[in-house]
Amino acid sequence: MTKTWNQKSERQVLGRAPLEQPAFLPMSKKEMDELGWDELDILFITGDSYVDHPSFAASLLGRWLVAHGYRVGIIAQPRWDKTDDFLAMGRPRLFASVSAGAIDSMLAHYTAFRKKRHDDAYTPGGKAGARPNRATIVYSNLVRSAFPNIPVVIGGIEASLRRITHYDFWTDKLRRSILLDSKADCVVYGMGEYAMLHLAHILDQYGETSGTPFSYIAQEVRGVAYMGTREDIPPQAKIVELPSHEDIEADGKQLMTATLTLERHVQKADEWAIQPVGKRAVILAPPALPLSEEEMDELYGLPYAKTQHPSYKEKIPCVDMMTTSITTHRGCGGGCSFCSLALHQGRRIASRSKESIMREVEALTRNKRFNGSISDVGGPSANMWQAYCKASPEKCKRQSCMYPKVCPQFTVNQAEGIMLLRDIQKIKGTKNVRVASGVRYDLAQKEETALRAYTMEFTGGQLKVAPEHICDGVLNRMRKPGLASFEKFLNAFKKYSEQAGKEQYVIPYLMSAFPGCTDNHMHELGNWLRARGWQPQQVQCFIPTPGTVATASYYARIDEKGDEIFVARSDAERLRQHHILIPSVGHKNSKASRGKRSSYTAKQTNAKQTNNKHDSGKRGSSRFSERDSKKRSRQSQRDPQSGQGKASPFSVNKS
């Protein structure tokens, strides 16, 4: 048996004898025949194309299940006007698993200002439109038509964040749990390795499952949600009560209560939760525990081909970047109010061993396609590898390990992370190593030697950081560190870049129209940037992602404490804030001012600090809008077309 993250308990041994791993998981009956498989145990349907890389859930979970004895096939980006594609490999023996893919299908299709996207990095040729809107719901219902009575398990970011009542930005309405619209038997929320394996194990034991309520089958499984009644929760279980769907419809402030309660449910990881919906209820089992280091090594050590399936005629744009990136860990202690990571991956860090990471790099250098450059070594934040909590996460009442300041119980030896990068750099065939996933700059400042190394050795001219804003009132609602922390980081980055003799840039993620952010806040941000000669070319307009605290603020117009706040809700309000930094957005034939990339100096940093409380919104006269547009744009994941992915670099050493 394998020990869990905290080394105190053991997981149940699940699955069958391992199967030999194929070069690629099958996508056709012909490929099944070549493997000698007469049927599948589990069928994956995904809104992404099939790239055999651990960044894709269908590949990661599929190979994990094969390693535990189950035959898995993939149907990638099927047509949704008929069931023919779903029938290509026959009815699976145990269940069908449905996911919209690595990105929410609505985000894949629309920009923050409701403009139709023209490309999709997860599709051959980069063509948009290969998956339907609300792909999880569409695919699930097609599976029901293709295979009556088959258990349907949904997962991925789209389903995971919609497991309870949620706000839908596109229709400006509340929606019930996705379980009801998709007619799925359960949602696997969060990281799904053991939930999927446990479900396969139980269904394998039951054999023919028709007639056996799934609410009974799923009671043993962590990390799942299903429809049932209070009687479908195991006896003696600790239960957290969520506001009912009807209560939230009647009082929008209850969405904040539900969101904060769900956030706490994920962090404690030892309670069940229930949300009444009509005469039934959404039942949420305790979240899955993070994988141990041994389990992470096993998962990422599986023989992924690290390229797209050979059946594709056109190149899939994301492949090049992903094949040169190395995942070191999962989870993020940040707990930012607009980020889905806390609800999906969780705040507890699950890390791979150094040996496992080094083996992957060595294998990468033997790949003929490898050019010697590793684009990224990290996770959600590169400098949280091997981090852990010295206290008891179950008892922790904090909503973030980083805010309002880094928790003293959050422990990470960043020097070990730097040694890992240096050892990777020494591997034969490796020319350079970069950290493209970005660093948490407030955490990096805790270890000066680490910040120095990130700047001088592993920044390839640009380093991504996420200040998001500079006004403390806005940053507090984001659960982000204050401006003083960012300016301290910029000074250090400048100093170390000069010592290295490098011209380097900070790539900042900035956000407009965040709940609580006024026009005055945006003007103050703009003035701060202009005082330094910086003109961002792109900025992310906040998009309310289902499930996040910031989305609850957007919908209910309140902060976490329940106090009313200003929210830019109409398209006009949102565009007005965006135009303060990006004048060209939304205007035809207009050009944004390019600004001047002048040198970053300590003098410039200190120029406007005196008598500046960085919260001019409190002094502003912006009023609550009486008009709400019925047509909304998108969520607060990084939106490459409206901003944060490509913000203009801040020069720190330009001669």
Secondary structure, DSSP 8 states (H G I E B T S, - for coil): --B-TTSSSB----S-S-----SS---SHHHHHHHT-SS-SEEEEESS--B-STTSHHHHHHHHHHHTT--EEEEES--SSSSGGGGTT---SSEEEEE--SS-HHHHHB-TTS-B-SB-TTSGGGBS-SS-TTHHHHHHHHHHHHSTT--EEEEHHHHHTTSSSEEETTTTEEE--HHHHHT-SEEE-S--HHHHHHHHHHHHHH-S-TTS-HHHHGGG-SSEEEEE-GGGS-TT--EEE---HHHHHH-TTHHHHHHHHHHHHHHH-S-EEEEEETTEEEEE--------HHHHHHHHTS----SB-TT-SS--TTHHHHHTEEE-EE--S---TT-SHHHHT-SS-EE--HHHHHHHHHHHHTSTT--SEE-EEESSSGGGTT-EESS-TTT---S-SSSSS--TTEE--HHHHHHHHHHHHHSTT--EE--TT---HHHHTT-HHHHHHHHHHS-SSEEEEEEE-S-HHHHHHHT---HHHHHHHHHHHHHHHHHHT---EEEEEEEES-TT--HHHHHHHHHHHHHTT---S--EE----TT-HHHHHHHHTB-TTS-B-----SHHHHHHHHHHH-TTTT-TT------------HHHHHTT-TT--S-GGGG------S---SS----SS--TTTSGGG---EESS--
